[in-house]
């Protein structure tokens, strides 16, 4: 057992990767779901174990094939990526409980096996991006997750053919982003002669004035900006989230953009030196202004949406603005706020999309008029959406409040209280569009017999796991804030302690 434990870093990625082709060979929906669920639970158990192992601020280094870096590929586990490994695998497991019944209505039966195969590949890619310590390996895993994601989004064509267009737009912009990123990686290799993250960090110290190094960072910022839907490179997200199956939207909204943002953070603090003058300029004059614009502009756009899925998609772009704002402070407190926001927004947005999916289970549409009056007909599900909405706004007692509070504190400690005011004002906009949904749920009469339909108790289990999480992490912050603080301090000070 001890030998297995030593190989947990590679098993984290290897288990879902090997199970993906088995789903194809099995060829039956029920067995494919069982295989996928087993792979996801296994990844979650491993992720929790890894997080526990590095809870003291230490790190685990795993050498693939026994080849030490920088010659071989290294997997590194620390508080930052272990925290997100738990988020990704945990959300994946809960979403799969929801998917068992939901995909029967949203995806053609003959495509169920394909869906679970692509789901496992997407999970593999996201976990691989988080755990690898090799910059080119990041690109490889990004493409594994992205290519499978395009297929998953296209599965929504059963209900709306516009899913095919959304998947194609996502493919084009995702490919452009990946191209920019890999060009940046190529420039890094040209300047340093290595692909290992921590080896690059040591060699790049004297290369701040190198145009090659500067160009590499510029390409990486643009590439990951496209992947994480940073304003104004967000145009793929509204369509992808709106027309993809609800299962896919729920999973991607809670994980994919968070992983892309992690890559930007990791490169900024563990590959380059965040105190390089050109990096400070990028965040001060580019990322921070765009983040602030996103916080307001995307919230305004969300207010005028009639399709709730599209509304929540624009909301996600605004929330990404908050996370980027935290990183832009280039402080330990800002990083802590960002990591907490990554986790809390993941569970919050998953709660919202999943509850919306159940509310529109039979109508198949997510317009405001389709959910009116359902607060009385489907009280438990509506209450779940309400909890997610309160967390998104940042009401005290929810996980979202902790995220906003820490970000406000970070801006004040950074000496820019005006940013704290902007965070509060933009949060008020979220009240407007969330209230529109609440108003239709609870203060309007249902107009369709579909409102009287009942859902199975089994589908309520994952929904309330997420809802309770939004409340629980609003009170107990020992894991979220404690782990994020350790992760931020290690990244900010570039502390690598191998155990």
Secondary structure, DSSP 8 states (H G I E B T S, - for coil): -HHHHHTHHHHHHHHHHHHHHHHHHH--HHHHHHHHHHHHHHHHHHHHHHHHHTTTS-BEEEEGGG--TTTS-EEEE-HHHHHHHHHHHHHHHHHHHHHHHHHHHHS-GGGHHHHHHHHHHHHHHHHHHHHB-BHHHHHHHHHHHHHHHHHHHHGGGGT-THHHHHHHHHHHHHHHHHHHHHHHHHHHHHHHS--BHHHHHHHGGG-TT-HHHHHHHHHHHHHHHHHTT-TTS-HHHHHHHHHS-HHHHHHHHHHHHHHHHHHHHHIIIIIS-TTSHHHHHHIIIIIHHHHHHHHHHHHHHHHT-SBHHHHHHHHHHHHHHHHHHHHHT-SHHHHHHHHHHHHHHHHHHHHHHHHHHHHTTTT---BHHHHTTHHHHSHHHHHHHHHHHHHHHT-TTSHHHHHHHHHHHHHHHTT-HHHHHHHHHHHHHHHHHHHHHHHHHHSS---SGGGG----HHHHHHHHHHHHHHHHTTT--TTHHHHHHHHHHHHHHT---B-
